[in-house]
Amino acid sequence: KILLLRSAVEDLKRGSVFYECQGEGLGEYFEDALLADVESLIIYGGIHPKVGTYHRMLSGRFPYAIYYTVAEETVKVCAILDCRRDPEWIRSKLDDRGRTSGRS
């Protein structure tokens, strides 16, 4: 089972808006590609290296990473972040989400 937290959905929407501004239809392609990556976690959830307390899966088509946890038989996607951002910004986002993960 995959649980996509609200924060991850918002990340996906922000990325989609950015790519749509780059070219018509690119935002939809971005969303489709990242959601396909998320769906692959049904099979591959838990095999990716850990960054702090999260597993990190790199997208194959865009410079984005999917951060998730696995508990029992549920993959919880907490963040979908642009890898081009400052690593400190990424760490702070993950720390913030770790503190509020009980409130999806």
Backbone torsions as a table, in degrees:
resi	resn	phi	psi	omega
1	LYS	NA	141.0	178.2
2	ILE	-116.9	130.8	176.5
3	LEU	-115.7	116.9	179.6
4	LEU	-99.5	108.4	-178.4
5	LEU	-67.2	154.6	-179.3
6	ARG	-54.1	-40.1	-179.9
7	SER	-61.3	-38.2	178.9
8	ALA	-69.9	-38.0	177.2
9	VAL	-63.2	-41.2	177.7
10	GLU	-65.0	-39.4	175.7
11	ASP	-59.2	-44.6	-179.4
12	LEU	-62.4	-42.1	178.9
13	LYS	-65.0	-42.0	178.3
14	ARG	-61.8	-43.3	178.2
15	GLY	-63.7	-39.8	179.4
16	SER	-63.4	-43.3	178.4
17	VAL	-62.8	-44.4	179.3
18	PHE	-58.2	-49.5	-176.5
19	TYR	-70.9	-30.9	177.1
20	GLU	-65.1	-33.0	176.7
21	CYS	-69.0	-23.1	179.2
22	GLN	-78.6	-28.2	179.9
23	GLY	-178.0	140.5	-178.2
24	GLU	-59.2	129.5	178.9
25	GLY	88.8	-14.8	-178.6
26	LEU	-69.6	-32.4	178.0
27	GLY	-63.7	-42.3	178.6
28	GLU	-66.9	-40.3	177.3
29	TYR	-61.9	-42.3	177.2
30	PHE	-57.5	-51.0	-179.8
31	GLU	-59.2	-47.2	-179.9
32	ASP	-59.2	-44.4	-178.6
33	ALA	-64.7	-45.4	-178.8
34	LEU	-69.2	-37.2	177.4
35	LEU	-67.1	-34.2	175.0
36	ALA	-64.4	-40.1	176.0
37	ASP	-61.5	-44.7	179.4
38	VAL	-61.1	-45.1	-179.5
39	GLU	-61.7	-30.3	179.4
40	SER	-65.5	-17.4	178.9
41	LEU	-67.4	-16.6	174.4
42	ILE	-58.5	-38.9	-179.5
43	ILE	-92.4	-44.1	-169.5
44	TYR	-102.2	3.4	-178.7
45	GLY	-56.8	127.1	177.1
46	GLY	102.1	-10.0	-178.0
47	ILE	-90.4	-12.7	-175.8
48	HIS	-80.6	153.0	179.8
49	PRO	-61.5	152.9	178.9
50	LYS	-93.1	141.6	172.4
51	VAL	-122.3	104.2	-173.1
52	GLY	67.2	-124.2	-178.8
53	THR	-96.4	-1.4	-176.5
54	TYR	-107.8	146.6	165.1
55	HIS	-78.4	146.3	179.7
56	ARG	-125.2	119.9	176.2
57	MET	-109.8	125.6	177.7
58	LEU	-86.1	136.2	177.5
59	SER	-70.4	145.0	179.7
60	GLY	-80.4	-20.1	-173.1
61	ARG	-112.3	-21.7	-177.2
62	PHE	-132.9	156.9	-179.1
63	PRO	-79.6	58.4	-178.2
64	TYR	-124.8	152.8	176.3
65	ALA	-123.0	143.3	177.2
66	ILE	-106.1	121.4	-180.0
67	TYR	-104.7	129.3	-175.1
68	TYR	-150.5	164.4	173.1
69	THR	-122.5	161.3	176.7
70	VAL	-127.3	125.6	176.6
71	ALA	-137.8	125.1	-175.0
72	GLU	55.6	-117.7	-180.0
73	GLU	-114.7	27.9	-178.3
74	THR	-120.1	128.8	173.1
75	VAL	-97.3	120.1	-179.1
76	LYS	-107.6	109.9	179.3
77	VAL	-84.5	117.0	-174.7
78	CYS	-100.5	-27.0	-175.9
79	ALA	-156.4	146.8	172.5
80	ILE	-131.4	100.2	-168.1
81	LEU	-119.9	149.3	178.5
82	ASP	-73.3	120.8	-178.9
83	CYS	-69.4	-12.9	179.8
84	ARG	-80.5	-7.7	179.0
85	ARG	-72.6	161.5	176.1
86	ASP	-57.6	128.7	-179.9
87	PRO	-54.8	-32.8	178.2
88	GLU	-66.4	-38.2	176.9
89	TRP	-62.6	-44.1	179.2
90	ILE	-61.8	-46.6	179.1
91	ARG	-58.8	-42.3	-178.9
92	SER	-65.8	-39.3	177.0
93	LYS	-61.6	-45.5	-179.5
94	LEU	-65.7	-39.7	177.1
95	ASP	-62.1	-45.5	179.0
96	ASP	-58.8	-44.0	-176.9
97	ARG	-71.8	-30.1	176.0
98	GLY	-65.4	-35.6	179.0
99	ARG	-74.3	-26.7	-176.1
100	THR	-111.4	13.5	-174.4
101	SER	-63.4	-20.3	176.2
102	GLY	-70.7	-18.7	-179.9
103	ARG	-109.8	85.7	-179.7
104	SER	-78.8	NA	NA
